[in-house]
Amino acid sequence: ARTLVASAPVMLARQAAVAHTVFSADLRRPVEVGADQEQALVTWLSRRLGANVRAPKLAPLGYDLIGGRLLPGQSGPVAQFMYQDAAGQRLTLYVSHDQVQNHETGFRFAQEGRVNVFYWIDGQFGYALSGSLARPELSRIASSVYEQLAPVVATPAPAPAAPN
């Protein structure tokens, strides 16, 4: 069991790379639900994963959301969001909610054939950003995704002023 838990983040990266390879090459049907139905996509994937998921905004980095799909993961469903730039280059974000036993939080890098993957665990979520981009460019985009998906820590409201 210890080996399986230790290798779970590596499996996350490998599954993400395989899913990227399979679906990003499909020109006719790369996603189940298109970006024109983004809210319905996010609601559906959140319900299926049992946790709120979001599609990061990558348009400022040159990548527009084209949609997403539901996929099988190690122990339950996972979400995949797909993005594309003006030249047709695609990126996928693989989101897993079954990372309960993992405590690794740092960015990791993996390569599966021509697909580079930056992956990380954040609480119960595992994320993997995959693409055939150079490592520095993919790292820059992964940092943006991480910043957008990091939990927002609520700042306490200021204490009311004492009556005079």
N, C-alpha and C positions, 0 to 999 in steps of 0.2 A: 504494500500500500504506500509506503514511504516513497518508492521510486515513482509511482504514478503521480503522487502529489507533487514531487519535485519536478517532474517533467511536464506538468500540466501547462505552464506558460509556453513551453516550447511547442507542445501540441497545438496550443491556440494559434501560434504563429504559422505552423505548418498547415493547419486547417484553413486559416485565412488566405494563405498563399494559393492553396489548391482552389478554393472558392473563387478567388480573384482570377486565376487562370481560366477556369471553366466559364465563368459568366462575363468577364470583361471582353472576351473575344467574340461574344455573340452580338452581331450587328442588328439583328431583327428583334430579339427579345432578351435584352441583358438584365431587365428588372421585372418584377411582378407588378409593382405599382409605380407609376411614373411620378415625377416631381410636380406635375400639375395637380396631383392629389396628395401633396406633402403632409398636410394635417391628418388625413385619413391614414396614410402610411405610418406615421409616427404613433397615432393612437392604436392602430392594429398591432404593430410590433411591440409597443409597450404592454398591451394586454397579453399578448402571447408570451412575452418574456417575464411577465409578472413584476415589472419595474418600469419606471419612466425612462424612456430613451429619447435622445434628440439627434437631429441631423445637423452637424456643425455647418456653419456658413463658410464656404471656401471660395466664394466668388471674388473676394478681394485678392486672393492668391491665384486667380485665373481658372478655377475649377467650379463648374456649376453642378448642382445636384441633378442627376437624371432619374433617380428613384431608388428603390430598394426591394429587398425580398427577405423572406423567412427561410432559414436553413436549419438542418439538424446539427446539434453540437455534441460534445462528449456526453453530456447528461441531460440535455434539454435543448430547447430552441435557441437559436442565435439570430441576430439581425445583421444584414449587410446593406450598407448605403453605398451607392455608386456615384462617382463624380466624373466629369469629363471637361477637358480644356478645349479651346478653339481648334486645336490641331487634331483632336480626337483621342488624345492620350487619356487613359482612364485610371482612376484610383478607386479603391474600395476600402471602406471602414467596416470591420467585422466587430460586432459587439456581443459579448457573452455575459450572461448574468449568473453563471454557475462557478464563480471563482472563490467560493466561501473558504476553502482550505488554503488558499494562496496568500502569502504576505509580501511577495515581491512587489515593489512599487516603481522601481526605476525603469527608464526606457531601456529596451533591449533591441538589438538588431539581429535579423536573420536573413538569409538568402536562400531561396528555393528556385533553382534554375535561374531564369532571368528576372524573377520577381524579388524585389527587396521589400522587407517588412520591418516596420518599427512597431513594437508591441509593449504594452505595459498593463499592470494590474492596479486598479484604483478601487479599494474597498471590495465589494462583491462583483465588480465589473472587470472584465478583461477586454482590452481594445487592441486591435491590430490594423494598422494602416499599410496597405499593400499597393505596389505599383512598380512599373518598370522604369522608374526614375533613378537618377544618380542619388547616392546616399545623402549628400548634403541637402539636396532639394527636398527629398522625402522627409528628412529630419526637420527641416524648417516647417513643412506642412504639418507634421506630427505634433510639433510644439504648439502650433495654432489650435489644432484639434484638442490637445490636452487642456490648454487654457480655456477653451470654450466649454469643455465638458467637466472641468473641475467643479466640485460642489461649491456653491456659494455659501460662505460662512456668514451667517447673519450677525450684524453688529448690534449690540444691545442699544435700545433707545436710551437717550440721555434721561437721567433722573429728573423728575419735575422739580421746578424751583420751589424752595421753601417759602411758605407764605410770610409776608412782612408783618 
